[in-house]
Amino acid sequence: MSDPTSLPPPDQVSASDGHEPAAAAEAPTPKHPVTAPNAVDADILARAQAGDHQAFAQLYSLHKRRIYSLCLRMVGNVAEAEDLTQEAFLQLHRKIATFRGDSAFSTWLHRLAINVVLMQLRKKGLSLISLDEAMEPAPEEGPGRSFGAPDLTLSGAIDRLALQRAVASLPAGYRLIFILHDIEGFEHNEIAAMLDCSIGNSKSQLHKARLKLRDALKSNPQQEVRP
């Protein structure tokens, strides 16, 4: 690959990928982020950092679906998500040499993608709470409280489409935390590294996001599915 701008859309990388844009919002994603856990993957990353375009294409193939999934869930539009995914990998191509391994590569890449998505949301001028606002601890919060336990009230009895609509209605900051933790499967320490916040803030904002989801679903009881 001689030019990163020629990267195919996430759904067209390989015929065996089985990824369809229209169904992307419903496609399951792996619960464990892709990292570089062995010498082979580390070699791919090192070669990409040295300017090897084939190695960069391999990184794209390994990570494109998760980045596309994040973009799609944040913006809710297939074409826009594809554009944002392309932009995220263009940013990666420009900045990959600066990756020093202080965090997992997937964490670092997601941070690039998150910045791209948030910049787009701000450009659109949506009346959404900013990520910075979402990361601010509320005055009534006391120290040391943890909200990391699974919220059982949000599992099992709620229609999937209703939940997707409720997630889409969350302010951007809360939606991002919920997607990263409850959908993409990142741990709070990884999210904290991505968003430059504390682990406690990540847990707190996830708790708030779940409360907002519960309220949204309660306001539409006809969307709940009987157990």
Secondary structure as UniProt FT lines:
FT   HELIX           4..6
FT   HELIX           10..12
FT   HELIX           15..17
FT   HELIX           21..26
FT   HELIX           39..49
FT   TURN            50..51
FT   HELIX           53..75
FT   HELIX           78..95
FT   HELIX           96..98
FT   HELIX           105..124
FT   HELIX           131..135
FT   TURN            139..140
FT   TURN            143..144
FT   HELIX           152..154
FT   HELIX           160..169
FT   HELIX           172..178
FT   HELIX           179..183
FT   HELIX           188..195
FT   HELIX           199..218
FT   HELIX           221..223
//
